[in-house]
Amino acid sequence: MDIIIAGAGIGGLTLALMLHRRGINCRVYESAQELRPLGVGINLLPHAVNELEQLNLLEPLARHAIATSALHYYNKLGQAIWREPRGLQAGYPLPQFSIHRGEFQMLLADAVRARLGADAIATGMVLEAADQDGQHARAHFRNRATGQLHTVRGDAVVGADGIHSALRRQFHPSGDEPRFSGRMLWRAVTEAPPYLDGRTMFMAGHQDQKFVCYPISEPLRRDGRSLINWIAELAVPGATLPATDWNRSVHKSVFADRFADWRWDWIDIPAIIDGAQAIYEFPLVDRDPLPRWTHGRLTLLGDAAHPMYPIGSNGSAQAILDARCLADWLGQARQGQVRALETALLEYEADRLPRTAGIVLRNRLNGPEQVMQMAEERAPQGFADIAEIIPEHELQAISLRYKQLAGFDPAALHRPTKGTP
């Protein structure tokens, strides 16, 4: 069995490692001419870390990533709404990690090349289309350097090529436009003194004005410093979705005045904004859930299948869970436990599409972050006791409901036996 993977992001690289572990041949084709550690921070929730441990990646992750200890929600005045332990501190069998996205991607890429071979990732190859003849699938890539079209034949093509997926566009050439929330994100990293315990993630504000912070470098933490990933988010009335350049560098003056007085006794948010060397602007977008991902021997994975708002720290985790599920079904097809490869791809879709569609829709309601909006609506001038505004049982229920939906409910998450495929 030979699988063609379009896209060397987190989902595509994780899938390659999982297929290799099951004895399935694959190769990854990436549109960028060179893999470089780009981007800002991401969170890896315990259910995703479970899967990465099975790939023997826990140790390198722990060397680079922060083992997140807690998640705090605050209102726009810096008053605590809800605090909960995370990772090991919450009783999970494995940590929750925060890490620079590019650093994590390079860790995965290095593992793919070490295990599958130096040529396992072909760069500068832009997917233009894919087709099939009943027995095989073909992917057509344009070489960025030469302009030549290359056709690659395999048993299946997996589109792990992100929110602008060429394979998704082939399946749905119209009526599948990105859905713009009317909110903009400004993202950056800042080296600064640690706040709180140096391992806490927090969110402050409400759905129209929010600030998110979390540290992402374990080496810096050990040196008494902190590399802080941060996101400023604002509603932008009347804004339209930018046609191009969703990741442009902007000056802080575009948004920083809205956070100018967000200085509290435990953190100075204007100073964190001031300390960033580069700030990048992103529209907050997703796409409507699809009725299907799979067409014969062609299927989608990760953001290509289910782009979602970055709420609940779930985008990368769901791509990793997609990869595990797809690898499991392809492994069964290889062993003859599933009658056809096409059936395996449909089984993967049946497992993952409904769950991820639920997360996309719940994230539009702000997921677990809705507690901040509730506090804003019920007590816009602040509160003396959050329990008088939102009872603790209501806060607990919101948190647990999202964990159950996303697949990291502590009561259901068990550490698998080492060596389980």
C-alpha positions as CSV (number, residue, x, y, z in Angstrom):
1,M,0.0,0.0,0.0
2,D,1.3,3.4,-1.0
3,I,-0.3,6.6,0.3
4,I,0.3,10.1,-1.1
5,I,0.1,12.9,1.5
6,A,-0.3,16.4,0.3
7,G,0.9,18.8,3.0
8,A,3.7,18.7,5.5
9,G,1.9,20.4,8.3
10,I,1.2,18.8,11.7
11,G,-1.6,16.5,10.4
12,G,0.3,15.3,7.3
13,L,3.6,14.6,9.1
14,T,1.9,12.9,12.0
15,L,0.0,10.7,9.5
16,A,3.3,9.8,7.8
17,L,4.7,8.6,11.1
18,M,1.6,6.6,12.0
19,L,1.4,4.9,8.6
20,H,5.1,4.0,8.8
21,R,4.5,2.5,12.2
22,R,1.8,0.2,10.6
23,G,4.1,-0.8,7.8
24,I,2.4,1.3,5.2
25,N,4.5,3.2,2.6
26,C,3.9,6.9,2.1
27,R,5.5,10.1,0.9
28,V,4.7,13.7,1.9
29,Y,4.5,16.4,-0.7
30,E,4.8,20.0,0.6
31,S,4.1,23.2,-1.4
32,A,6.8,25.3,0.4
33,Q,10.2,25.1,-1.1
34,E,11.8,24.7,2.3
35,L,10.4,23.7,5.6
36,R,11.3,26.4,8.2
37,P,10.1,26.9,11.8
38,L,7.4,29.5,11.0
39,G,4.4,30.5,13.0
40,V,3.6,31.2,16.6
41,G,2.4,29.0,19.5
42,I,0.1,26.0,19.7
43,N,-1.3,23.8,22.4
44,L,-1.1,20.0,22.4
45,L,-3.9,18.7,24.6
46,P,-3.4,15.4,26.5
47,H,-5.4,13.3,24.1
48,A,-3.1,14.4,21.3
49,V,0.0,13.9,23.4
50,N,-1.2,10.4,24.0
51,E,-0.9,9.8,20.3
52,L,2.5,11.4,20.1
53,E,3.8,9.3,22.9
54,Q,3.0,6.2,20.8
55,L,5.3,7.7,18.2
56,N,8.1,8.0,20.8
57,L,8.0,11.8,20.6
58,L,7.3,12.5,24.3
59,E,10.9,13.0,25.3
60,P,11.8,15.5,22.6
61,L,8.6,17.4,23.2
62,A,9.2,17.6,26.9
63,R,12.7,19.1,26.2
64,H,11.3,22.0,24.1
65,A,7.7,22.5,25.2
66,I,6.1,24.0,28.3
67,A,4.1,21.4,30.3
68,T,1.0,23.7,30.9
69,S,-0.1,23.6,34.6
70,A,-3.3,25.6,34.5
71,L,-5.8,27.6,32.4
72,H,-7.3,30.8,33.8
73,Y,-10.2,32.9,32.5
74,Y,-10.4,36.6,33.4
75,N,-12.7,39.5,32.6
76,K,-11.5,42.7,31.0
77,L,-10.7,44.1,34.4
78,G,-8.4,41.2,35.3
79,Q,-10.8,39.6,37.7
80,A,-10.7,35.8,37.8
81,I,-13.8,34.0,36.3
82,W,-12.6,30.4,36.3
83,R,-9.4,28.5,37.0
84,E,-8.7,24.9,36.3
85,P,-5.5,22.7,36.4
86,R,-4.4,21.3,33.2
87,G,-2.3,18.3,32.1
88,L,-0.6,16.3,34.8
89,Q,-1.9,18.7,37.4
90,A,-5.5,17.9,36.4
91,G,-4.9,14.1,36.7
92,Y,-4.3,13.3,33.1
93,P,-1.8,10.5,32.4
94,L,0.2,12.8,30.2
95,P,1.0,16.5,30.0
96,Q,-0.6,19.3,28.0
97,F,2.2,21.0,26.1
98,S,2.5,24.5,24.7
99,I,5.2,24.9,22.0
100,H,6.1,27.1,19.0
101,R,4.3,25.7,16.1
102,G,7.3,25.8,13.8
103,E,9.5,24.1,16.3
104,F,6.9,21.3,16.6
105,Q,6.6,21.0,12.9
106,M,10.4,20.7,12.5
107,L,10.5,18.0,15.2
108,L,7.9,16.0,13.3
109,A,9.7,16.6,10.0
110,D,13.0,15.4,11.5
111,A,11.3,12.3,12.8
112,V,9.8,11.6,9.3
113,R,13.1,11.9,7.6
114,A,14.9,9.8,10.2
115,R,12.4,7.0,10.1
116,L,11.1,7.0,6.5
117,G,14.2,8.3,4.7
118,A,15.8,11.5,3.7
119,D,13.5,11.8,0.6
120,A,10.3,11.1,2.5
121,I,9.3,14.8,2.2
122,A,9.3,16.4,-1.2
123,T,9.2,20.2,-1.0
124,G,8.3,22.8,-3.6
125,M,5.4,20.5,-4.8
126,V,2.1,22.3,-5.1
127,L,-1.0,20.0,-5.4
128,E,-3.2,21.1,-8.3
129,A,-5.6,18.1,-8.6
130,A,-6.1,14.4,-7.9
131,D,-8.0,11.7,-9.7
132,Q,-8.4,7.9,-9.7
133,D,-9.1,5.0,-12.0
134,G,-10.7,2.5,-9.6
135,Q,-7.5,0.7,-8.8
136,H,-5.2,3.6,-8.1
137,A,-5.2,7.3,-7.2
138,R,-3.1,10.0,-8.8
139,A,-1.9,13.3,-7.5
140,H,-0.8,16.1,-9.9
141,F,1.8,18.5,-8.4
142,R,3.4,21.6,-9.9
143,N,7.1,22.0,-9.1
144,R,7.6,25.5,-7.8
145,A,11.2,25.7,-9.0
146,T,10.8,24.4,-12.6
147,G,7.1,24.9,-13.3
148,Q,6.8,21.3,-14.5
149,L,3.8,19.1,-13.7
150,H,4.5,15.8,-11.9
151,T,2.0,13.0,-11.6
152,V,2.4,10.6,-8.6
153,R,0.5,7.3,-8.5
154,G,-0.5,5.6,-5.3
155,D,-3.3,3.7,-3.6
156,A,-4.9,6.8,-2.0
157,V,-4.4,10.6,-1.8
158,V,-4.8,12.4,1.5
159,G,-5.3,16.2,1.3
160,A,-3.7,17.6,4.4
161,D,-3.0,20.9,2.7
162,G,-4.7,23.3,5.1
163,I,-7.6,25.7,5.0
164,H,-6.9,26.6,1.4
165,S,-6.8,22.9,0.4
166,A,-6.6,22.3,-3.4
167,L,-8.3,18.9,-2.9
168,R,-11.2,20.4,-1.0
169,R,-11.6,23.0,-3.7
170,Q,-11.7,20.3,-6.3
171,F,-14.5,18.5,-4.4
172,H,-16.3,21.8,-3.8
173,P,-15.4,24.4,-6.4
174,S,-18.2,26.8,-5.3
175,G,-20.3,27.3,-2.2
176,D,-17.5,26.5,0.3
177,E,-16.0,29.9,0.9
178,P,-14.3,30.7,4.2
179,R,-16.7,32.0,6.8
180,F,-15.4,35.3,8.4
181,S,-16.4,35.9,12.0
182,G,-15.9,39.7,11.8
183,R,-13.1,39.4,14.3
184,M,-9.3,39.9,13.7
185,L,-6.4,38.2,15.5
186,W,-3.0,39.7,16.0
187,R,-0.4,37.1,17.0
188,A,3.2,37.3,18.2
189,V,5.8,36.0,20.6
190,T,7.6,38.1,23.2
191,E,10.5,37.2,25.5
192,A,9.7,38.6,29.0
193,P,9.8,37.7,32.7
194,P,7.5,34.9,33.6
195,Y,4.0,35.6,34.9
196,L,2.3,33.5,37.6
197,D,4.1,30.2,37.8
198,G,5.6,30.4,34.4
199,R,3.5,27.6,33.0
200,T,-0.1,29.0,33.1
201,M,-2.2,29.8,30.0
202,F,-4.8,32.6,30.4
203,M,-7.5,34.3,28.5
204,A,-9.0,37.7,29.4
205,G,-11.8,39.8,28.1
206,H,-14.9,38.7,26.1
207,Q,-15.8,37.7,22.6
208,D,-15.3,41.2,21.1
209,Q,-12.1,42.0,22.9
210,K,-9.8,39.3,24.1
211,F,-6.2,38.6,25.0
212,V,-4.6,35.2,25.2
213,C,-1.2,34.4,26.7
214,Y,0.8,31.3,27.3
215,P,4.5,30.4,27.5
216,I,6.0,28.1,24.9
217,S,9.7,27.5,25.7
218,E,10.9,25.1,28.4
219,P,14.6,25.9,27.9
220,L,13.9,29.6,28.5
221,R,11.7,28.7,31.5
222,R,14.6,26.8,33.1
223,D,16.7,30.0,32.6
224,G,14.2,32.0,34.5
225,R,12.7,33.7,31.4
226,S,9.6,33.2,29.3
227,L,8.9,33.1,25.6
228,I,5.2,34.2,25.7
229,N,2.9,33.4,22.8
230,W,0.1,36.0,22.7
231,I,-3.0,36.7,20.7
232,A,-5.0,40.0,20.7
233,E,-8.5,39.6,19.3
234,L,-11.0,42.4,18.4
235,A,-14.4,42.6,16.7
236,V,-14.0,44.8,13.6
237,P,-17.4,46.1,12.6
238,G,-17.9,46.4,8.9
239,A,-14.7,44.5,8.1
240,T,-14.6,42.1,5.1
241,L,-12.5,39.1,4.7
242,P,-9.1,40.0,3.1
243,A,-8.8,38.5,-0.4
244,T,-5.2,37.6,0.1
245,D,-2.3,37.7,2.6
246,W,-3.9,36.3,5.7
247,N,-0.7,36.4,7.6
248,R,0.7,39.9,7.1
249,S,3.0,41.8,9.4
250,V,1.3,44.9,11.0
251,H,2.3,47.6,13.5
252,K,0.9,47.4,17.0
253,S,-0.8,50.7,16.5
254,V,-3.6,48.9,14.6
255,F,-5.0,47.4,17.8
256,A,-2.8,48.1,20.9
257,D,-4.7,51.2,22.2
258,R,-7.6,48.9,23.0
259,F,-5.4,47.1,25.6
260,A,-3.5,50.1,26.9
261,D,-4.9,49.9,30.4
262,W,-4.8,46.1,30.7
263,R,-2.1,46.3,33.5
264,W,-2.8,44.1,36.5
265,D,-0.7,43.2,39.5
266,W,0.4,39.9,37.9
267,I,0.9,40.9,34.3
268,D,1.5,44.0,32.1
269,I,-0.2,43.3,28.7
270,P,0.9,46.6,27.0
271,A,4.5,45.7,27.8
272,I,4.1,42.3,26.3
273,I,2.7,43.8,23.1
274,D,5.5,46.3,23.0
275,G,8.1,43.6,23.4
276,A,7.2,41.7,20.2
277,Q,9.6,41.9,17.3
278,A,6.9,41.1,14.7
279,I,3.1,41.0,14.9
280,Y,1.0,39.1,12.4
281,E,-2.6,39.7,11.5
282,F,-5.1,36.9,10.8
283,P,-8.8,37.0,10.1
284,L,-10.8,34.6,12.4
285,V,-12.3,32.2,9.9
286,D,-13.6,28.7,9.5
287,R,-15.6,26.8,6.9
288,D,-19.0,25.1,7.2
289,P,-18.8,21.4,7.9
290,L,-18.8,19.3,4.8
291,P,-21.3,16.5,4.1
292,R,-18.4,14.2,3.1
293,W,-14.6,14.2,3.0
294,T,-14.0,11.0,1.0
295,H,-14.5,10.4,-2.7
296,G,-13.3,6.9,-3.6
297,R,-9.6,6.9,-2.9
298,L,-9.3,10.6,-2.2
299,T,-9.9,12.1,1.3
300,L,-9.2,15.1,3.5
301,L,-7.5,15.5,6.9
302,G,-6.9,18.3,9.4
303,D,-7.7,21.9,8.4
304,A,-8.4,20.8,4.9
305,A,-11.3,18.8,6.3
306,H,-12.5,20.9,9.2
307,P,-11.0,24.4,9.6
308,M,-12.1,25.7,12.9
309,Y,-11.7,28.8,15.1
310,P,-8.6,28.6,17.3
311,I,-10.8,28.2,20.4
312,G,-10.3,25.5,23.0
313,S,-6.8,24.7,21.8
314,N,-8.1,22.1,19.5
315,G,-7.0,22.6,15.9
316,S,-3.7,20.7,16.1
317,A,-5.1,18.1,18.4
318,Q,-7.9,17.2,16.0
319,A,-5.5,16.9,13.1
320,I,-3.4,14.4,15.2
321,L,-6.6,12.5,16.1
322,D,-7.6,12.4,12.4
323,A,-4.2,10.9,11.6
324,R,-4.5,8.2,14.2
325,C,-8.0,7.2,13.0
326,L,-7.0,7.2,9.3
327,A,-3.9,5.2,10.0
328,D,-5.9,2.7,12.0
329,W,-8.4,2.1,9.2
330,L,-5.7,1.9,6.5
331,G,-3.9,-0.6,8.7
332,Q,-7.0,-2.7,8.9
333,A,-7.3,-2.5,5.1
334,R,-3.7,-3.6,4.7
335,Q,-4.3,-6.6,6.9
336,G,-7.5,-7.6,5.0
337,Q,-9.7,-6.8,8.0
338,V,-11.6,-4.2,5.8
339,R,-12.7,-5.5,2.4
340,A,-11.5,-2.4,0.4
341,L,-9.4,0.6,0.8
342,E,-12.3,2.8,-0.2
343,T,-14.3,1.3,2.7
344,A,-11.5,2.1,5.1
345,L,-11.5,5.8,4.0
346,L,-15.3,5.9,4.5
347,E,-15.0,4.4,8.0
348,Y,-12.4,7.1,8.9
349,E,-14.8,9.7,7.6
350,A,-17.7,8.2,9.6
351,D,-15.6,8.3,12.8
352,R,-14.2,11.7,12.5
353,L,-16.5,13.9,10.4
354,P,-19.4,14.1,13.0
355,R,-17.1,14.8,15.9
356,T,-15.1,17.5,14.2
357,A,-18.2,19.1,12.8
358,G,-19.5,19.4,16.4
359,I,-16.3,21.1,17.5
360,V,-16.5,23.6,14.5
361,L,-20.0,24.6,15.5
362,R,-19.4,24.7,19.2
363,N,-16.3,26.9,18.6
364,R,-18.6,29.4,16.9
365,L,-20.4,29.7,20.3
366,N,-16.9,30.4,21.8
367,G,-16.5,26.8,23.2
368,P,-15.3,26.9,26.8
369,E,-14.4,30.6,26.4
370,Q,-18.1,31.5,26.6
371,V,-17.6,31.9,30.4
372,M,-15.9,35.3,29.6
373,Q,-18.8,36.4,27.5
374,M,-21.2,35.4,30.2
375,A,-19.3,37.4,32.8
376,E,-19.3,40.4,30.4
377,E,-23.0,40.2,29.8
378,R,-24.0,39.7,33.5
379,A,-21.4,42.0,35.1
380,P,-19.9,44.4,32.6
381,Q,-18.6,46.6,35.4
382,G,-17.0,43.7,37.2
383,F,-18.0,41.7,40.3
384,A,-17.1,41.1,43.9
385,D,-17.7,37.4,43.8
386,I,-17.9,35.4,40.5
387,A,-20.1,32.8,42.2
388,E,-22.9,35.5,42.5
389,I,-22.7,36.0,38.8
390,I,-22.1,32.5,37.4
391,P,-22.5,29.6,39.9
392,E,-19.5,27.3,40.1
393,H,-21.5,24.3,38.9
394,E,-22.4,26.2,35.7
395,L,-18.7,27.0,35.0
396,Q,-17.7,23.3,35.7
397,A,-20.5,22.1,33.3
398,I,-19.3,24.3,30.5
399,S,-15.7,23.1,30.9
400,L,-16.6,19.5,31.1
401,R,-19.0,19.6,28.2
402,Y,-16.3,20.9,25.8
403,K,-13.8,18.4,27.0
404,Q,-16.3,15.6,26.3
405,L,-17.0,17.0,22.9
406,A,-13.4,17.4,21.9
407,G,-12.3,14.0,23.4
408,F,-10.2,15.0,26.4
409,D,-12.6,14.3,29.3
410,P,-10.2,13.1,32.1
411,A,-12.6,10.3,33.0
412,A,-12.5,8.8,29.5
413,L,-8.9,9.4,28.6
414,H,-6.7,6.4,29.4
415,R,-3.0,6.0,28.6
416,P,-2.7,3.3,26.0
417,T,-0.4,0.4,26.4
418,K,3.0,1.2,24.9
419,G,3.3,-0.5,21.5
420,T,-0.4,-0.4,20.7
421,P,-0.7,0.7,17.0
